[in-house]
Amino acid sequence: MTKYKLNKYIVIFVAALLSVAGSVSAERRVWSLADGTTFEAELMTVFATEAVFKNARGSVHKIPLNLFSPESLNRIELENPPKLSFDFIKSEDSIVFPAGVNEATQRPSEERCHYGIRIKQKSSGNYKHELHVELFVIGKERYGDKLILLDRQETSFFLTAENKKEFEFRSKREVALQNYEVEGHIRGERYHGYLAVVKDERGEVIEVDTSHDYLYENIKALRERYVGNFMDETCVRVFPTRPDVL
């Protein structure tokens, strides 16, 4: 194993960390250097070549990344995920069907939709670990207040220099939304919103982007729904609104 020489400031910092008595907070963890030295501290931030730590007494120090063991360096990278920006993708094409024999046999026009998400890294630095995105697309009744799970997709990706630290995903599922009237009452469905959740390779959520906060607040129930299910704003499954309640 390659040996690294610690400068006197790092030695003093590590010694101070080891001398602190008391329990370790949830934010402080044990880190190891390449020479076998270990210490407990809270990781504050990461620069290009250094990691910034704070000990239990509040002292802040920088340690070069090349001094860490491979295991701790990997954890430092995971604890410092990239900042992301999101663009929801929504494409629609109107389809009008030939006239039927009469009004009762006329097939309503439809909006044929495809949905997706574009994710860009907006922070500096390179992130070599795999990311995973969950995308939920939500519709709503035109004649009631019930929500509909229109699409749900998951995929993994990397943000690299080759793809300009950008990832774009478009669902292959075509969603048909209808818009028509029965005895003066509007029927059909319309787009309502979306939820995108990005997790790292440990399964830890690092970024969330949503049109409505209650979708992520109720993500456990949302994950239990199937495409086509009707639900309320708590993402609990319900029946569609009955036409005779209008």
N, C-alpha and C positions, 0 to 999 in steps of 0.2 A: 504494500500500500504506500502511496506517495505521502511523504511527511510535509506538513505545512508549518511554517514558523509564525506564531502569533506575535503581533507587536504588543508593547507593554500596556497600551490602553485597553486592548481587548482582553489581555490577561487580567487586568484590574477589574474590568467589567464582569467577566466570567466568575472571578473570585467573589465579587460582591453578590452576584446572583446565588452562588452556592452557600453564602453565609446568611442569607435571609431566612429567618425562622417563620414558622406559621404555615398554614395550609395554602395550597396553590389555588388561585381563582380559576374560574371556568375559562378565562381568557388566556391565562398563562399555560404554556405547555413545555414539555421537555424537548430540548433540541440537542443534537450531537454534531461535533466537529469531526473533521477527517482524522484527527490525531486521537480520537477516543474521548475527548473532553465532552461532558454534557452539562447543560444548564437549563434553568426554568425561566421563561420570560414570555411576554406578550409580543407577538409580531404586530408591529404598527403599520409598516408599509415597505415596499420594495422599490429600489431604484435600479438602474441598469446593472450595476456591479455590487451593490450593497443591500443588506436587509437591515431595517431599523427595529430595535427591540426596546421594550420598557420593562424594568424589573419591578418588584413589589414595592420598592421605595419611591418609584416614579422616575428614576434615572433613565435617560434615553441614550442609547449608543448604537453605532453602526458597526456591522461586521461584514467583511467582504464575502460574497457568495462562494468564492472558490475555496473557502476554508471549511465549508460544511460537508458532512458525509452525504453520499448519494441519497440516502433515505430522507434526511432532513431537507436537502435541497429540493427533492421532489415534492415534499409537503409544503415548503415555502411557495413553490410555484402554484400548487393547488389552492393555497390560502390567499393567493393574490390573483384572482381571475380577471380577465379583461372586462372593461366596461363596454357595453353593447348598445347599439341603437337598432330600432325595429321599424320596418315598413310592412304593413299588412297589404297583401295583394288580393285584389278582387276584380275578376273579369266577368262581364255579363254580355250575353247575346239574346236578343228578343226573338222568339219563335212564334209566328202566327200561323195557325193551321187552317186548311181550306174550310169553307163554310159547310156546315152539316145540313141535313135534310130540314131540320128546324132548330129552334133555340135549345131544345132539350138535348139534342144530339151534337151540338156544337162543342168541340173540344176547346177549352179555355187556352188563351195564349200563355206562354211560359217565358220565364227568364232562365236561360241555361247558364249556370255559374261555375266557375272554378276559383278556388281560393288557395292562398299560399302565404309565405312570409319571407322577407328579406332581412338578414341579420348582418350587421357590420360591426367590426371592432372599432371603437372610437378612442380607446386609450392606446398609449404607445407600448412598445415592447412586443416580444414574441411569446406566444402561448402554444406549447407543443402538444397539449393534452386534448383528447377527444371530448366533444360536447354533444349533448343530446337535447333535442327540442320536442316538446309536445304542443300540438296546435289543435285547439277546439274552435269550431265555427258555430255560432248560435244564430238561429232564426227566431221569428216571432209570428204568431197568428195575426192575420190582418183583421180578423173579426173578434178577437179576444185578447187576453193578456198572458197566455201560456207561451213558454219558450220551447224551442225545438233544437235538438242537437243535429245540425246539418252535416257536419263533417268532423272527423277526428283522425289525426295523423301523427306519427312519430318517426323521427329519423335522427341519425347521428352525423356529425360533420367535424371538420377541422378548419381553423382559421389560419391560413398560411400566406406566405408572401406570394406563392404561385396563384392563389385565388384572390389576391389583393385584400386578404383578411375580410372576406365577404362571402356569405353563403345565401343562396336563394333556393327555396323549395316551393314547388307548385304541385298541389294535389292532383292525382289522376281522376279523382271522383268528380263526376259531373252532377251538380245539384240543380234540380228543376224546381223553380218557385212559381206558383200560379197566382194570378190576380184576376178575379172575376166577381160578378154580383149574382145573388139569388134573391128575388123579390126586394130589390133595393138594398140588400145587405152585402157588404164586401166580404169575399171569401179568399182563401189562399194563404200564402206565407210571404214573408219578407226577411231580408237580412237584418240582423239586430246587433251583433258584436262578435268579439273573438277573445281568446286567451292564448298566449304563448308563454310557455315555461321552459327555461333553459337550465339544464343540470350538468354538473361536471361528471367525470368518470367515477366518482364515489357515490353519485346519486344526490349530491347536495345541490339545492337550487341556488343559482348565482344571479339570475335575472328573470324578471316577470314583466310582461307587457300585456295590457288588457284594455278593452274599451269600457269595461264595467268592473269595478272593484269586487263586487259580490261574487263574480265568477271564480276568482282565486280564493276568496274567503271560504267558498264551498267546494273547493277542488276535490276533496275526498268523495263527496257525493257525485260530482260531475264525472269522475273517473269510472263510476259504476254505471253510467248511462251508455246506451248503444245509439248509434246513428239512427235517427228517426224517432227517438223517444221524445215525448212531451214532458216538460218539467216546469216547476215554478222557480222563483228567484233564489231559492235555497238549493236548487238543483235536485230536488226530490221529484221522482216521477209522478206525473198526474195524467188525467185524461184530457183530451182536447176540449175546448169550450163547446158546449152544445148549442147548435143554431137556435133552438127555441128559447134560449135565455135572453136573446136580443130583443 
